[in-house]
Amino acid sequence: MQRELTITIDETTYEALNRQVGQNNINAVIEELVRSRIHRVYTDAELEAGYREMAADEEAEREALEWIEGLIGDSAP
């Protein structure tokens, strides 16, 4: 479902946008820019699945453990 939104921008900005992307593409460009700036909210199930997938990557887990162990003793007394 799409919703209509009216926005106000500086005339110079509008003219530059119109020159660069064309009148027929302004909506798509603005929607893409806004979408890329909004953080996606993940459900608990999606987060859990992601963590399980990362934990199943034995090579990445080994490298992380080596990195963590390499930090031991790096802090100031």
DABELUR-V238816 format. One record per pair of residues at least 4 apart in sequence whose C-alpha atoms are under 6 Angstrom apart, sorted by the first residue. I is the first residue (numbers start at 1). GAP is how many residues later the second one is. D is the distance in Angstrom with one decimal. If there is no record, write none. Layout:
I_GAP_D, I_GAP_D
This chain:
17_4_6.0, 18_4_4.6, 18_5_5.3, 21_4_5.8, 31_4_6.0, 42_4_6.0
